[in-house]
């Protein structure tokens, strides 16, 4: 989980790994990177009660396009608890024009989401007999979520190795977050070099049923700024508007 974590071709040859695949830029890039390293990829997408299913459909497209050993879609009712603008329609997804802040935790934070998602990935990995878990967490271009920090990922990796039969019997689980310290521009440039088609992906917090993005939420603005920084044409389909990237 260090900056510059090895991306050597063939590093994972002969090994399997579970990749958490949301259908967005970061998880798609991680999946492509794991395949490039030689891992046999098992992709896991979780329906947790988010506002829309467009990202789930995007994950299915990505898994099919990049080629995975298996793609599982499972459902967990985190939305039944509410507490997040992504799962409770009574709460408003923030929109704005200034730079995305990371000094506060926004209402789009979903309580314990990455903890639950990684636990599901761990459970499947133990059944599969594989020890590598991949997540597209990012601690640079993100919205201040506590479960995207290296401290959280290190703690979960330690937990995985004391909370499982495989860990107790000598197996060593690793949580890979290879994009943790990369900017969105760096992530996109890397993905393009790996042949990723980002037109398959969806990032918007409030995309419609067709996957059209709002262009105003934090996720949309980070995505658009990333394509601009990477110097790569933005393939995002918007609902008749373009995102504002004006700095304030």
Beta strands, then each sheet from edge to edge (+ up, - down):
strand 1: 16-20
strand 2: 40-47
strand 3: 70-75
strand 4: 132-134
strand 5: 174-176
sheet 1: 3+ 2+ 1+ 4+ 5+
end
